[in-house]
Amino acid sequence: MRGVTPGAEPDAGSDDNAESPSPDLDQAATSAAGPADADAGAQRQAGPAGSAASPDDAKGPAAGEAPAGSGTAGRKPVVRRSRGARFLRELVILVVIALVIAVVIKTYAIQAFFIPSGSMENTLEINDRVLVNKIVYDTRSIHRGDIVVFNGDGSWDPAEPLPANSNFAEKFVSGFASMFGFGHPGDILIKRVIGLPGDTVACCDAEGRVTVNGVPLNEQSYLYPGAAPSQDRFNIIVPQGRLWVMGDNRSISDDSRDHEGDPGGGTVPENSVIGRAFVIIWPPGRWRILPIPATFEQPKLNSSSSTAAAGTTPAGANADAVLSARLEPSSPALPLSLGFAAAIPVSWLQRKVRRRAARRRAARRVGGGGGRPALAASRRELT
């Protein structure tokens, strides 16, 4: 004898001896099954009409919705935590990319320097900040009239060896350390290039002007007002691979004239040049480009056969008052700002690529039989 609700099974046929379930047994079975089975029995009694009357019940839970009592409310804090973790991950990625870009910019492309002395006045004044292009000489040679920043370690001091060229990785590590005040930045100097390798540089002609290959330079446009082109007389042929450099405030500038007794006769190695100062960026009222003066564009300067003026008086008349124009690296604010500006689109691009890859993985899972659960999981992953 079965304990089921009447009407749940088809008639037993024409067997007149088939026993019908007694009401007492039916009631006992219903009570034992509990409310849920009682409701199920009621639905079975309702038959097709009951099913048609409740289409929403027949559909079950909507797609993407968890059944009642499945703990959906309990999983919401987990979703919030996962979103917070994703935000933190994106922030860390952004900061790392910004730092790498900032170090690359500072080490290999552009760096800001602070002017601490007046040896380049009035072109560069005390407290000016200049940007130095470090890649310009990878595309062109050094020109006369360029304002160059170079490493003075070993350039003039015979006791100091000339620093060897570092490889890419060593430069990156050094640039990263110097950005935050570590390491040894070197004795960084800034001067104007007057003579190139092979040039004959002399002072002075009958009018007191510096000459290059016998061609006088008209320097009033960039010399300190009232300053003479040079109070020291010199005459030198610049060796190959070296430069003759001078400051714009000649009366107080410690430059090639004051190092004639050093190896190279006061010239500095070309490979010690860090880059070319091309713009003043601070203070705002001093902003301007630093062009090559017109006097260095004279075609005759390239004629090394020109007759040079003679001079024999040694340098050093004002040695006690000269300034070296040693530079100090500016704060890392500029490269960091540039790094963050460049990191935002880079970070957005890598996030877009990662989201696209996640969609492809989700599509493969769906095509392989993963169905809606795999698609829903991929959507949660991309959120």
C-alpha positions in Angstrom: 0.0 0.0 0.0 1.5 3.4 -1.0 1.5 6.6 1.0 0.9 9.1 -1.8 -1.6 11.8 -2.4 -4.7 10.6 -4.4 -4.7 11.7 -8.0 -0.9 11.6 -8.2 -0.9 8.4 -10.3 -3.1 7.2 -13.1 -6.0 4.9 -12.4 -5.0 1.3 -11.8 -7.2 0.2 -14.7 -10.4 -1.8 -14.5 -9.3 -4.0 -11.6 -12.3 -3.7 -9.3 -10.4 -5.3 -6.5 -7.7 -2.5 -6.4 -7.7 -0.9 -3.0 -8.1 2.8 -2.6 -5.9 4.5 0.0 -7.7 5.2 3.1 -8.2 8.9 4.2 -6.5 8.2 7.5 -3.3 7.0 5.8 -3.4 9.8 3.3 -3.6 12.4 6.1 -0.7 10.7 8.0 1.5 10.7 4.9 0.8 14.3 4.3 1.6 15.3 7.9 4.9 13.3 7.8 6.0 14.9 4.5 5.8 18.4 5.9 4.6 21.7 4.4 6.8 21.5 1.3 5.6 18.0 0.3 2.0 19.1 1.0 2.4 22.1 -1.4 3.9 19.8 -4.0 1.0 17.4 -3.6 -1.4 20.3 -4.0 0.3 21.3 -7.2 0.0 17.7 -8.5 -3.6 17.7 -7.6 -4.1 20.9 -9.5 -2.9 19.1 -12.6 -2.3 21.0 -15.9 -4.6 23.8 -14.8 -2.5 24.6 -11.8 0.7 24.6 -14.0 -0.8 27.0 -16.4 -2.0 29.3 -13.7 1.6 29.9 -12.4 4.0 30.3 -15.4 6.5 32.3 -13.3 6.8 29.4 -10.8 7.4 27.0 -13.7 10.3 29.1 -15.0 12.2 28.9 -11.8 14.8 31.6 -10.8 15.7 34.2 -13.4 19.0 33.9 -15.2 21.8 35.2 -13.1 19.7 35.2 -9.9 20.4 32.9 -7.0 17.5 30.9 -5.6 16.0 32.0 -2.3 17.9 30.9 0.7 21.1 30.3 -1.3 23.1 33.0 0.6 23.2 35.7 -2.0 23.0 38.4 0.6 25.9 36.9 2.4 28.1 37.1 -0.8 27.6 40.8 -1.4 30.4 41.9 1.1 32.7 39.4 -0.8 32.0 41.2 -4.1 32.7 44.5 -2.5 36.0 43.2 -1.2 36.9 41.8 -4.6 36.2 45.1 -6.2 38.4 46.8 -3.6 41.2 44.3 -4.4 40.9 45.0 -8.1 41.0 48.7 -7.5 44.1 48.3 -5.4 45.7 46.1 -8.0 45.0 48.7 -10.7 46.5 51.5 -8.5 49.6 49.5 -7.9 50.0 48.8 -11.6 49.5 52.5 -12.4 52.2 53.6 -9.8 54.7 51.0 -11.0 54.2 52.0 -14.6 54.5 55.7 -13.7 57.8 55.1 -11.8 59.3 53.1 -14.6 58.3 55.8 -17.2 59.6 58.6 -15.0 63.0 56.9 -14.5 63.3 56.2 -18.3 62.4 59.8 -19.1 64.9 61.2 -16.5 67.7 58.7 -17.4 67.5 58.6 -21.2 65.5 61.5 -22.5 65.0 64.7 -20.5 66.1 65.9 -17.1 65.6 69.1 -15.2 68.5 70.9 -13.5 68.8 73.7 -11.0 71.2 76.6 -11.7 73.0 77.5 -8.4 75.5 80.2 -9.6 75.8 83.1 -11.9 78.6 82.0 -14.2 76.1 81.7 -17.1 74.4 85.0 -16.5 72.4 86.6 -18.0 71.5 83.6 -20.2 70.9 81.5 -17.1 70.3 83.1 -13.7 70.5 81.8 -10.2 67.6 79.5 -9.3 66.6 79.0 -12.9 65.5 75.4 -13.8 66.4 74.1 -17.2 65.5 71.1 -19.2 68.3 69.1 -20.7 67.8 67.0 -23.8 69.8 63.8 -23.4 69.0 62.2 -26.8 69.7 65.1 -29.1 73.3 64.1 -29.6 72.2 60.6 -30.6 70.6 62.2 -33.7 73.1 65.0 -34.4 76.5 66.2 -33.5 77.4 68.8 -30.9 77.2 72.3 -32.4 79.1 75.5 -31.6 76.9 77.7 -29.4 75.1 74.8 -27.7 74.7 75.1 -24.0 75.8 71.7 -22.8 75.6 69.9 -19.4 78.6 67.6 -18.8 80.1 65.5 -16.1 83.2 67.2 -14.7 84.5 64.1 -13.0 87.8 63.4 -14.7 87.2 66.0 -17.4 89.6 68.6 -15.8 90.9 66.9 -12.7 93.8 64.6 -13.6 93.4 62.8 -10.2 89.9 61.6 -11.2 89.5 59.0 -14.0 86.9 59.8 -16.7 83.8 57.8 -15.8 83.2 54.9 -18.1 80.0 54.7 -20.2 77.5 52.5 -18.3 75.2 50.0 -20.1 71.5 50.4 -20.3 70.7 48.5 -17.1 73.4 50.4 -15.0 72.1 53.7 -16.2 68.5 52.7 -15.3 69.5 51.7 -11.8 71.6 54.9 -11.4 68.8 57.0 -12.6 66.3 55.4 -10.3 68.7 55.9 -7.3 69.5 59.5 -8.1 65.8 60.4 -8.5 65.3 59.7 -4.8 68.6 61.2 -3.6 70.8 58.1 -3.6 74.0 57.5 -5.5 76.6 59.9 -6.8 75.2 62.2 -9.5 78.8 63.4 -10.4 80.2 66.9 -10.7 77.7 68.2 -13.2 78.6 71.5 -15.0 77.0 73.7 -17.6 78.8 75.8 -20.2 78.6 77.0 -23.8 80.5 75.2 -26.5 82.9 77.6 -28.3 85.2 75.2 -30.1 84.8 71.8 -31.7 87.4 69.2 -32.3 90.0 70.6 -34.7 89.0 74.2 -34.1 91.6 76.9 -33.3 90.2 79.0 -30.5 92.0 82.1 -29.5 91.7 85.4 -27.7 91.8 88.1 -28.5 91.8 90.0 -31.9 92.4 93.7 -32.2 88.9 94.5 -31.0 89.2 92.1 -28.0 87.0 89.4 -29.5 87.3 85.6 -29.2 88.0 84.0 -32.6 87.3 80.5 -33.9 89.4 79.5 -36.8 90.3 83.2 -37.2 86.7 84.3 -37.4 85.7 86.7 -34.7 82.6 86.0 -32.6 80.1 88.8 -31.9 78.9 87.6 -28.4 77.0 90.7 -27.1 73.7 88.9 -27.5 74.5 86.4 -24.7 77.4 87.7 -22.7 76.8 89.3 -19.3 76.2 93.0 -19.9 79.4 94.9 -19.8 81.6 91.8 -19.5 84.6 91.4 -21.8 84.8 88.3 -24.1 87.8 87.3 -22.0 90.4 89.0 -19.8 92.7 86.0 -20.3 94.6 85.4 -23.5 94.8 81.9 -24.9 95.4 80.1 -28.2 94.6 76.4 -28.5 93.8 73.8 -31.2 91.0 71.6 -29.7 92.1 68.0 -29.8 90.0 65.3 -31.4 87.1 64.1 -29.3 87.2 67.2 -27.0 85.5 70.6 -26.7 86.4 74.1 -25.6 83.7 75.5 -23.3 83.2 78.9 -21.7 80.6 80.5 -19.5 78.5 83.5 -20.5 79.6 85.6 -17.5 83.3 85.5 -18.5 84.7 87.4 -15.5 83.5 84.8 -12.9 83.2 81.6 -15.0 85.5 78.7 -14.2 85.8 77.2 -17.7 88.3 75.9 -20.2 90.5 79.0 -19.8 91.2 78.1 -16.1 92.2 74.5 -16.9 94.8 75.0 -19.6 97.4 73.2 -17.4 95.2 70.1 -17.1 95.4 67.2 -19.5 93.7 68.2 -22.8 94.7 71.9 -22.3 91.4 72.9 -20.7 89.2 71.0 -23.1 86.6 68.5 -22.0 85.8 65.1 -23.5 82.8 64.9 -25.9 81.7 61.6 -24.2 81.3 63.5 -20.9 78.5 65.5 -22.3 75.1 64.5 -20.8 72.9 66.6 -23.0 71.9 70.1 -24.3 70.0 72.6 -22.2 67.2 73.8 -24.5 64.6 75.6 -22.4 64.2 77.5 -19.1 61.1 76.1 -17.4 61.2 77.9 -14.0 60.4 80.5 -12.8 57.4 81.1 -15.2 58.5 84.7 -15.9 61.8 83.4 -17.2 60.4 80.7 -19.6 62.2 80.7 -22.9 63.9 78.6 -25.5 67.7 78.5 -25.5 68.7 78.8 -29.2 72.1 78.8 -30.8 73.3 82.4 -31.2 73.5 83.7 -34.8 77.2 84.4 -34.5 77.9 80.7 -34.6 76.1 80.3 -37.9 78.9 82.0 -39.8 80.0 79.7 -42.7 83.6 80.7 -42.3 83.8 79.0 -38.9 84.0 75.7 -40.6 87.2 76.7 -42.4 90.0 75.2 -40.3 92.6 76.8 -42.6 91.8 80.3 -41.4 94.6 82.1 -39.6 94.2 82.1 -35.8 95.1 85.0 -33.6 98.0 84.5 -31.2 98.1 84.9 -27.5 100.4 83.7 -24.8 99.2 85.1 -21.5 98.3 82.3 -19.1 94.8 82.2 -17.6 94.0 82.7 -14.0 93.9 86.4 -13.4 90.6 86.2 -11.5 90.9 82.6 -10.3 89.8 83.5 -6.8 86.4 84.8 -8.0 85.5 82.3 -10.6 82.4 80.1 -10.3 82.1 76.6 -11.8 78.3 76.6 -12.4 77.9 73.2 -10.9 74.4 72.0 -11.4 72.1 70.2 -9.0 69.5 67.8 -10.2 66.0 69.4 -9.8 63.3 67.7 -7.8 61.8 64.5 -9.2 58.4 66.2 -9.5 58.7 66.8 -13.2 59.7 63.3 -14.3 57.2 61.8 -11.9 54.4 64.1 -13.3 55.4 63.1 -16.9 55.5 59.5 -15.8 52.0 59.6 -14.3 50.7 61.5 -17.4 52.1 58.7 -19.6 51.1 55.9 -17.3 47.4 56.7 -17.4 46.9 55.8 -21.1 49.4 52.9 -20.8 47.5 51.5 -17.7 44.2 52.0 -19.5 45.5 50.1 -22.6 46.8 47.2 -20.6 43.5 46.9 -18.7 41.6 46.9 -22.0 43.8 44.2 -23.4 43.4 42.1 -20.2 39.6 42.5 -20.3 39.5 41.5 -24.0 41.6 38.4 -23.2 39.2 37.5 -20.4 36.2 37.8 -22.8 37.9 35.5 -25.2 38.5 33.0 -22.5 34.8 33.3 -21.5 33.7 32.8 -25.0 35.8 29.6 -25.3 34.3 28.3 -22.1 30.8 29.0 -23.3 31.5 27.3 -26.6 33.0 24.3 -24.8 29.8 23.7 -22.8 30.4 26.0 -19.9 27.1 27.7 -20.5 25.7 30.5 -18.5 27.6 29.9 -15.3 30.9 30.4 -17.2 29.6 33.6 -18.9 28.4 34.9 -15.5 31.8 34.2 -14.0 33.5 36.0 -16.8 31.3 39.0 -16.3 32.2 39.1 -12.6 35.8 38.8 -13.5 35.6 41.8 -15.9 33.6 44.0 -13.4 
